Amino acid sequence: MEVFGDEDDEVHEVHPSHPMGSHQAKRKWKARTSSASSATGFDVESSAKLMMKKMELELKPAKLEIHRMDQRQKDEALYLSTTDEELKTVLIGRWNIEF
């Protein structure tokens, strides 16, 4: 067996002579970063979904109050525009006040 050079010879990596394409570079970057961020990515996604759900639940009472106020305005306009006494009685009973 023939040995060329000393044991202290350095090993050099051989790189391709053509430049890496942008798609290949993106794939390499994604492969490198996705493994590190995949564990935290799920937590971030879950946290975002939980925050959205919490905001929806907090907004729901406000939306219901707005809907209730809109309905009352419609009922007041109906009360003022109708001559039907039976309907006026129903509207008064619904809101428990006199328009």
C-alpha positions as CSV (number, residue, x, y, z in Angstrom):
1,M,0.0,0.0,0.0
2,E,1.3,3.4,-0.9
3,V,0.7,6.5,1.2
4,F,1.2,9.8,-0.5
5,G,2.0,12.8,1.6
6,D,2.2,13.1,5.3
7,E,-0.4,12.3,7.9
8,D,-0.7,16.1,8.5
9,D,-2.1,16.6,5.0
10,E,-5.3,18.7,5.1
11,V,-8.5,17.5,3.6
12,H,-10.3,19.9,1.3
13,E,-14.0,19.7,0.4
14,V,-14.7,19.7,-3.3
15,H,-17.6,22.0,-4.3
16,P,-19.4,21.9,-7.6
17,S,-18.2,24.5,-10.0
18,H,-21.6,25.7,-10.9
19,P,-23.5,28.1,-8.6
20,M,-26.5,26.8,-6.6
21,G,-29.9,27.7,-8.0
22,S,-32.3,29.8,-5.9
23,H,-34.7,26.9,-5.6
24,Q,-32.0,24.5,-4.4
25,A,-30.8,27.2,-1.9
26,K,-34.3,27.7,-0.6
27,R,-34.7,23.9,-0.1
28,K,-31.4,23.7,1.8
29,W,-32.4,26.7,4.0
30,K,-35.8,25.3,4.7
31,A,-34.4,21.9,5.6
32,R,-31.9,23.5,8.0
33,T,-34.4,25.8,9.7
34,S,-37.6,23.7,9.6
35,S,-36.2,21.0,11.9
36,A,-35.2,23.7,14.5
37,S,-38.5,25.6,14.3
38,S,-41.0,22.7,13.8
39,A,-41.2,22.1,17.6
40,T,-42.0,25.7,18.3
41,G,-44.0,26.3,15.1
42,F,-46.8,24.1,16.4
43,D,-46.9,25.9,19.7
44,V,-47.1,29.3,17.9
45,E,-49.9,28.1,15.7
46,S,-51.8,26.7,18.6
47,S,-51.3,29.9,20.6
48,A,-52.5,32.0,17.7
49,K,-55.7,29.9,17.4
50,L,-56.3,30.1,21.1
51,M,-55.9,33.8,21.1
52,M,-58.3,34.2,18.2
53,K,-60.9,32.0,20.0
54,K,-60.5,34.0,23.1
55,M,-61.0,37.3,21.2
56,E,-64.1,35.8,19.5
57,L,-65.6,34.9,22.9
58,E,-64.8,38.3,24.3
59,L,-66.5,40.0,21.3
60,K,-69.5,37.8,21.3
61,P,-71.3,39.6,24.2
62,A,-70.6,43.0,22.5
63,K,-72.0,41.8,19.2
64,L,-75.1,40.5,21.0
65,E,-75.6,43.8,22.7
66,I,-75.3,45.7,19.4
67,H,-77.8,43.3,17.8
68,R,-80.2,43.8,20.8
69,M,-79.9,47.6,20.4
70,D,-80.5,47.4,16.7
71,Q,-83.6,45.3,17.3
72,R,-84.9,47.7,19.9
73,Q,-84.5,50.6,17.4
74,K,-86.4,48.7,14.8
75,D,-89.2,47.8,17.3
76,E,-89.4,51.5,18.4
77,A,-89.8,52.6,14.8
78,L,-92.4,49.9,14.3
79,Y,-94.2,51.0,17.5
80,L,-94.3,54.6,16.3
81,S,-95.4,53.8,12.8
82,T,-98.2,51.2,13.5
83,T,-101.8,51.7,14.6
84,D,-102.2,48.1,15.6
85,E,-102.8,48.2,19.3
86,E,-102.2,44.4,19.7
87,L,-98.7,44.8,18.1
88,K,-97.9,47.8,20.3
89,T,-98.7,45.6,23.3
90,V,-96.4,42.9,22.2
91,L,-93.6,45.4,21.6
92,I,-94.1,47.0,25.0
93,G,-94.0,43.6,26.6
94,R,-90.8,42.6,24.7
95,W,-88.8,45.5,26.0
96,N,-90.8,46.0,29.3
97,I,-90.9,49.7,28.8
98,E,-93.2,52.3,27.2
99,F,-91.8,53.8,23.9
